[in-house]
Amino acid sequence: MLKKTFISVAIVLLFVTVCFAEDLISGHWAGKVMDTYDLAFDFKADGTKLTGTMSATDGKPSPISDGVIKADSVFFKILSHTGDLVPVKGKIKGDVLSIAFTTSGMDITCDLKKSPK
């Protein structure tokens, strides 16, 4: 009996976590890299899958790939200016998504703010 109760509670908590993560990440996020370059993302969560696009200084949207949501963390890949796929990891804290990635030998961090609905 205790085992069935535990499994039921675990399933409910997993469902609530996934729904909460979807509400957190879906939408438009924007910020500046090195306080100079504009960077924006439009994310769409579907369960633990993350899709969307990135727009940099040229304004052209580029799709993200391999997007995954795990609680308040996100993982995805972006296409760099050199044509390489760059892994990105991020953590959501309220209306701020802090992302980090390495490109051209440089470690980059950026705080993105979510646009209001």
N, C-alpha and C positions, 0 to 999 in steps of 0.2 A: 504493500500500500504506500509506504513512504517513497519507494522508488518511482512509482507512477506519479505521485505528487511532485517529486523533484523534477522529473522529465517534463511534466506539464508546465511548471513554473519556468524552467529553462527555455522552453519553446516560446512562451509568452514574452519573456524578456528579450529573446533574440528578435522577435517580430517588432517589439516596441523600439529596440535599438535601430533596426533597419529603417523603420518609418521615421524616426527622429533624425537619422543621418540624411535621409532624402530631403527633409524640410530644411536642414542646415545648409546643404551644398547647392541645391538647384537654384539657378538664377545667374545674375550678372555680377562679376567681381572685377574690380579695377584697382590699379596702384602704379607705382613708379619703381623701376629698377635703378638702384644707385641714385635716387632722387632726380633722375634725368629722363629716363626712357619710359614712356607709357606702355603699360601691359594690361590687357583685359582678357577675361575668360567668361564664356557663357557655358555653364554646366547644366547637365540634366542627369539626375540620379534615377536609376531603375533597380531597386533592391540594392545589392552591393556593387552593381555595375555603374561606372561613371563614363559618360560621353560628353562631347562638347567641342568648342572651338576656342582658339587663342587668337587674339589680335594684338600685334605689336605696333611699333611706330609707323609702319607703312599702312596700317589699317586693314590689311587683307586677312580674312579669317583663315586659320589653318587648323585642321582637326587634331584633337588629342587622340591618343591611342592607349590601349591596355589599361584603361581607367578602372580603379578598384576603390571601394569605400570600406574602411574598417573602423567602426565606431566614429570617433571624431578625427580620424586620419584619412588622407587620400593619397593615392599613388597613381601616376599616369606618366605618359611620355609625350614630349613635344618635339617638333622638328626644328633643329637649330638652323642658323643662317648658313652653316656649312653643309647642310643636308643630312646630318646625323640625328638619330633619335636620342633624345636626352631624357633620362629618368628624372622625374620630379616627385618630391614627397612634400606633403603639407599637413598642417594641423589646424583645425578650426577652433577658434576661441571666441564665441559670441558672433559678432558680425565681422570678424577679422580672420582671414585665412593666411597663415604664414607658410610660404613655400620656400624650398631650397633645392638647388640643382647645381651641377658643375658643367660648364661649357668652355671650350677653348682654354682649359687649364685654370679657369677662375671659378671659385665658389661664390655663387650668387644666392642671396636671400632677398625676399620681398614680402611685404605685408600688403595684402589685397583687402579692400573693404567691399562688403556686399551692398549693392544698391537696394534702397527700400522698394518694397512691392508696390 
